[in-house]
């Protein structure tokens, strides 16, 4: 057993926190592809932590398992898939398979090494060389993609910036470790304190990842914005002209805000984010939320949810013609609705028929 207790505590904390994340996952919207991705990442992180803990404490004679297991190669592709889901609300399966193909191949080679060859032979040497080269290239490449995606003008991704940026930093940090370890491997192995320090950094990254997932899951479960589909307007109707008669905004300012709203939604499609709220859209537009409400009410004669759901319905109709193979659940999620039920309800209220009936009519 390791002489550095904090390593054990970090691994156990990661395992406990990932189990907590499962609880919050069952309380969230499991129909969203992004939530399924987070669920998969949480499982992978749990398996990683259990594997390391088991080897370090019960199979010390096979401690090299920890160095040859290519766990980190999967984190880059998972980040890529997450970013694509945030940006586009959908991703093709063949794209997922393409990005996970190389890690899967390396994992297969790892299992062959463990079960058929063992430590200290030619296959072990070649495997470690390949792993030492691929790991930093993969991590840096995916981290670079994440940075370029954030710098691009994409409102949906910027909304998740506080979660994506730490994940990118984790990849960069892991890539630095993957470069340092092969270069100074002999010196590190001969120095127990240095080895423990490297291990502590890696396990700290795993724990930090579980914290990110925990933070995301709790924000989803307890975020009132997710109740938007259940929102019922109960306020007594007041004419916009009367309601905003004391507003300081001029007609020119209202028109400028309206134009800004139109251009932003056309370019960035923020309505594809199912958690979009009035406040979050106002922040993206850099205008006070009450000004946005006034623009929607006086210039478009719509409430926020009517406006957003109208854009989602329009986008769904576009998808119907461009992607005829998409089923209604996929169509709902890709259009920014949080569920198939809310999609059907809003579509029927807008078009007077179900999405399936509408799709059938336009494809005749």
MOKA-V561580 format. One record per backbone hydrogen bond with DSSP energy under -0.5 kcal/mol. CO is the residue of the C=O (numbers start at 1). NH is the residue of the N-H. If there is no record, write none. Layout:
# MOKA-V561580
co,nh
CO,NH
CO,NH
This chain:
# MOKA-V561580
co,nh
3,5
4,7
4,8
5,9
6,10
7,11
8,12
9,13
10,14
11,15
12,16
13,17
14,18
15,19
16,20
17,21
18,22
19,23
20,24
21,25
22,26
23,27
24,27
25,28
28,30
29,32
32,36
33,37
34,38
35,39
36,40
37,41
38,42
39,43
40,44
41,45
42,46
43,47
44,48
45,49
46,50
47,51
48,52
49,53
50,54
51,55
52,56
53,57
54,58
54,59
55,59
59,62
60,63
62,65
63,66
64,67
64,68
65,69
69,71
70,73
71,74
72,75
72,76
73,77
74,78
75,79
76,80
77,81
78,82
79,83
80,84
81,85
82,86
83,87
84,88
84,90
85,89
92,96
93,97
94,98
95,99
96,100
97,101
98,102
100,104
101,105
102,106
103,107
104,108
105,109
106,110
107,111
108,112
109,113
110,114
111,115
112,116
112,117
113,117
113,118
121,125
122,126
123,127
124,128
125,129
126,130
127,131
128,132
129,133
130,134
131,135
132,136
133,137
134,138
135,139
136,140
137,141
138,142
139,143
140,144
141,145
142,146
143,147
144,148
145,149
146,150
147,151
148,152
152,154
154,158
155,159
156,160
157,160
158,161
160,163
160,164
161,165
163,167
164,168
165,169
166,170
167,171
168,172
169,173
170,174
171,175
172,176
173,177
174,178
175,179
176,180
177,181
178,182
179,183
180,184
182,185
184,188
185,189
186,190
188,191
188,195
190,192
191,195
192,196
193,197
194,198
195,199
196,200
197,201
198,202
199,203
200,204
201,205
202,206
203,207
204,208
205,209
206,210
207,211
208,212
209,213
210,214
211,215
212,216
213,217
214,218
215,219
216,220
217,221
218,222
219,223
222,224
223,226
224,227
225,228
227,230
228,231
232,234
239,243
240,244
242,245
244,247
250,254
251,255
252,256
253,257
254,258
255,259
256,260
257,261
258,262
259,263
260,264
261,265
262,266
263,267
264,268
265,269
269,272
270,273
272,274
273,276
277,281
278,282
279,283
280,284
281,285
282,286
282,287
283,286
288,291
288,292
289,293
290,294
291,295
292,296
293,297
294,298
295,299
295,300
296,300
296,302
303,307
304,308
305,309
306,310
307,311
308,312
309,313
310,314
311,315
312,316
313,317
314,318
315,319
316,320
317,321
318,322
319,323
323,326
327,331
328,332
329,333
330,334
331,335
332,337
333,336
339,343
340,344
341,345
342,346
343,347
344,348
345,349
346,350
347,351
347,352
348,352
354,358
355,359
356,360
357,361
358,362
359,363
361,364
